[in-house]
Amino acid sequence: MGYLPNILITGTPGTGKTTTSEMAAEATGLTHVNVGDLVKAKSLHEGLDTEYDSYILDEDKLIDEMEDMMRPGGKIVDFHTCEIFPERWFDLVIVLRTDNGVLYPRLESRGYNAKKINENMECEIMQVVLEEARESYEEQIVIELESNSIDQMEENVSRIKAWMENWIANSSSKK
């Protein structure tokens, strides 16, 4: 079958990245890479930030760890930031967006402290991840998708699958 695309699914915490990535991996046959889990499993961090109850990412270690994994393609990468990854890794960058009325209870249900919830809400309102994606990757590969409900997530997965089928058809016709 040849080279498969790599897809990045990014967005503010609570926008449905992991759920969408898992569903998309199942629908497309691509491999889901949860970067947060990878950081924990391989200790690709510099310890815990107690204020935000999250790991302090070691970007160099992470990129080194992922380089060989990304080369053959066929990955759906799930992470809350995107500008740290090399542009060459991705054929499609999806930024999930969620309305505040949906996002706030999602973050609350995760047990996030008030400071972490407020920071993430502000990040979503200010479109921080979307702007990062637009500054880090070619405009035509960055897609913004609403992720407020299971129906929207399923629709997003259908769009990802259709995009991938189209991408494969177009890349094989170029050879």
Contacts in CASP RR format, 6 or more apart in sequence:
PFRMAT RR
TARGET T0000
AUTHOR 0000-0000-0000
METHOD contacts of the structure
MODEL  1
MGYLPNILITGTPGTGKTTTSEMAAEATGLTHVNVGDLVKAKSLHEGLDT
EYDSYILDEDKLIDEMEDMMRPGGKIVDFHTCEIFPERWFDLVIVLRTDN
GVLYPRLESRGYNAKKINENMECEIMQVVLEEARESYEEQIVIELESNSI
DQMEENVSRIKAWMENWIANSSSKK
1 168 0 8 1.000
2 172 0 8 1.000
3 72 0 8 1.000
3 73 0 8 1.000
3 171 0 8 1.000
4 30 0 8 1.000
4 72 0 8 1.000
4 73 0 8 1.000
4 74 0 8 1.000
4 164 0 8 1.000
4 168 0 8 1.000
5 30 0 8 1.000
5 73 0 8 1.000
5 74 0 8 1.000
5 91 0 8 1.000
5 92 0 8 1.000
5 164 0 8 1.000
5 167 0 8 1.000
5 168 0 8 1.000
6 70 0 8 1.000
6 73 0 8 1.000
6 74 0 8 1.000
6 75 0 8 1.000
6 76 0 8 1.000
6 77 0 8 1.000
6 89 0 8 1.000
6 90 0 8 1.000
6 91 0 8 1.000
6 92 0 8 1.000
7 24 0 8 1.000
7 30 0 8 1.000
7 75 0 8 1.000
7 76 0 8 1.000
7 77 0 8 1.000
7 90 0 8 1.000
7 91 0 8 1.000
7 92 0 8 1.000
7 93 0 8 1.000
7 94 0 8 1.000
7 160 0 8 1.000
7 164 0 8 1.000
8 76 0 8 1.000
8 77 0 8 1.000
8 79 0 8 1.000
8 82 0 8 1.000
8 85 0 8 1.000
8 89 0 8 1.000
8 90 0 8 1.000
8 92 0 8 1.000
8 93 0 8 1.000
8 94 0 8 1.000
9 17 0 8 1.000
9 20 0 8 1.000
9 21 0 8 1.000
9 24 0 8 1.000
9 76 0 8 1.000
9 77 0 8 1.000
9 78 0 8 1.000
9 94 0 8 1.000
9 96 0 8 1.000
10 17 0 8 1.000
10 78 0 8 1.000
10 79 0 8 1.000
10 80 0 8 1.000
10 81 0 8 1.000
10 82 0 8 1.000
10 93 0 8 1.000
10 94 0 8 1.000
10 95 0 8 1.000
10 96 0 8 1.000
10 129 0 8 1.000
10 133 0 8 1.000
11 17 0 8 1.000
11 80 0 8 1.000
11 82 0 8 1.000
11 95 0 8 1.000
11 96 0 8 1.000
11 97 0 8 1.000
11 129 0 8 1.000
11 130 0 8 1.000
12 80 0 8 1.000
12 98 0 8 1.000
12 103 0 8 1.000
12 120 0 8 1.000
12 123 0 8 1.000
12 124 0 8 1.000
12 128 0 8 1.000
12 129 0 8 1.000
13 80 0 8 1.000
13 107 0 8 1.000
13 110 0 8 1.000
13 112 0 8 1.000
13 120 0 8 1.000
14 98 0 8 1.000
14 103 0 8 1.000
14 106 0 8 1.000
14 107 0 8 1.000
14 110 0 8 1.000
14 120 0 8 1.000
15 96 0 8 1.000
15 97 0 8 1.000
15 98 0 8 1.000
15 103 0 8 1.000
15 124 0 8 1.000
15 147 0 8 1.000
16 96 0 8 1.000
16 98 0 8 1.000
16 147 0 8 1.000
16 153 0 8 1.000
17 78 0 8 1.000
17 79 0 8 1.000
17 80 0 8 1.000
17 96 0 8 1.000
18 34 0 8 1.000
18 78 0 8 1.000
19 153 0 8 1.000
20 78 0 8 1.000
20 94 0 8 1.000
20 96 0 8 1.000
20 147 0 8 1.000
20 153 0 8 1.000
20 156 0 8 1.000
20 157 0 8 1.000
21 32 0 8 1.000
21 34 0 8 1.000
21 76 0 8 1.000
21 77 0 8 1.000
21 78 0 8 1.000
22 32 0 8 1.000
23 153 0 8 1.000
23 154 0 8 1.000
23 157 0 8 1.000
24 30 0 8 1.000
24 32 0 8 1.000
24 76 0 8 1.000
24 156 0 8 1.000
24 157 0 8 1.000
24 160 0 8 1.000
24 161 0 8 1.000
25 31 0 8 1.000
25 32 0 8 1.000
25 76 0 8 1.000
27 157 0 8 1.000
27 158 0 8 1.000
27 160 0 8 1.000
27 161 0 8 1.000
28 76 0 8 1.000
28 160 0 8 1.000
28 161 0 8 1.000
28 164 0 8 1.000
30 74 0 8 1.000
30 75 0 8 1.000
30 76 0 8 1.000
30 164 0 8 1.000
31 74 0 8 1.000
31 75 0 8 1.000
31 76 0 8 1.000
32 75 0 8 1.000
32 76 0 8 1.000
32 78 0 8 1.000
33 66 0 8 1.000
33 69 0 8 1.000
33 75 0 8 1.000
33 76 0 8 1.000
33 77 0 8 1.000
33 78 0 8 1.000
34 78 0 8 1.000
35 62 0 8 1.000
35 66 0 8 1.000
35 77 0 8 1.000
35 78 0 8 1.000
35 79 0 8 1.000
36 55 0 8 1.000
36 79 0 8 1.000
38 44 0 8 1.000
38 62 0 8 1.000
38 65 0 8 1.000
38 66 0 8 1.000
39 45 0 8 1.000
39 55 0 8 1.000
39 57 0 8 1.000
39 62 0 8 1.000
40 55 0 8 1.000
42 61 0 8 1.000
42 65 0 8 1.000
44 57 0 8 1.000
44 58 0 8 1.000
44 61 0 8 1.000
44 62 0 8 1.000
44 65 0 8 1.000
45 55 0 8 1.000
45 56 0 8 1.000
45 57 0 8 1.000
45 58 0 8 1.000
45 61 0 8 1.000
46 55 0 8 1.000
46 56 0 8 1.000
46 57 0 8 1.000
46 58 0 8 1.000
47 55 0 8 1.000
47 56 0 8 1.000
48 54 0 8 1.000
48 55 0 8 1.000
48 56 0 8 1.000
49 55 0 8 1.000
49 56 0 8 1.000
51 115 0 8 1.000
52 115 0 8 1.000
52 116 0 8 1.000
52 119 0 8 1.000
53 112 0 8 1.000
53 113 0 8 1.000
53 116 0 8 1.000
54 116 0 8 1.000
57 84 0 8 1.000
59 84 0 8 1.000
62 84 0 8 1.000
63 84 0 8 1.000
63 85 0 8 1.000
63 86 0 8 1.000
66 77 0 8 1.000
66 85 0 8 1.000
66 89 0 8 1.000
69 75 0 8 1.000
70 77 0 8 1.000
70 89 0 8 1.000
77 85 0 8 1.000
77 89 0 8 1.000
77 90 0 8 1.000
79 85 0 8 1.000
80 129 0 8 1.000
81 129 0 8 1.000
81 132 0 8 1.000
82 93 0 8 1.000
82 95 0 8 1.000
82 129 0 8 1.000
82 132 0 8 1.000
82 133 0 8 1.000
82 136 0 8 1.000
82 137 0 8 1.000
83 132 0 8 1.000
83 133 0 8 1.000
83 135 0 8 1.000
83 136 0 8 1.000
85 136 0 8 1.000
87 136 0 8 1.000
87 137 0 8 1.000
87 138 0 8 1.000
90 137 0 8 1.000
90 141 0 8 1.000
91 141 0 8 1.000
91 167 0 8 1.000
92 141 0 8 1.000
92 143 0 8 1.000
92 160 0 8 1.000
92 163 0 8 1.000
92 167 0 8 1.000
93 133 0 8 1.000
93 136 0 8 1.000
93 137 0 8 1.000
93 141 0 8 1.000
93 142 0 8 1.000
93 143 0 8 1.000
94 143 0 8 1.000
94 144 0 8 1.000
94 145 0 8 1.000
94 156 0 8 1.000
94 160 0 8 1.000
95 129 0 8 1.000
95 130 0 8 1.000
95 133 0 8 1.000
95 142 0 8 1.000
95 143 0 8 1.000
95 144 0 8 1.000
95 145 0 8 1.000
96 145 0 8 1.000
96 146 0 8 1.000
96 147 0 8 1.000
96 156 0 8 1.000
97 124 0 8 1.000
97 127 0 8 1.000
97 130 0 8 1.000
97 144 0 8 1.000
97 145 0 8 1.000
97 146 0 8 1.000
97 147 0 8 1.000
98 106 0 8 1.000
98 124 0 8 1.000
98 146 0 8 1.000
98 147 0 8 1.000
98 148 0 8 1.000
99 146 0 8 1.000
99 148 0 8 1.000
100 121 0 8 1.000
100 124 0 8 1.000
100 125 0 8 1.000
102 148 0 8 1.000
102 149 0 8 1.000
103 120 0 8 1.000
103 121 0 8 1.000
103 124 0 8 1.000
104 117 0 8 1.000
104 121 0 8 1.000
107 116 0 8 1.000
107 117 0 8 1.000
107 120 0 8 1.000
107 121 0 8 1.000
108 117 0 8 1.000
112 120 0 8 1.000
123 129 0 8 1.000
130 142 0 8 1.000
130 144 0 8 1.000
133 142 0 8 1.000
134 142 0 8 1.000
145 152 0 8 1.000
145 156 0 8 1.000
145 159 0 8 1.000
146 152 0 8 1.000
147 153 0 8 1.000
147 156 0 8 1.000
END
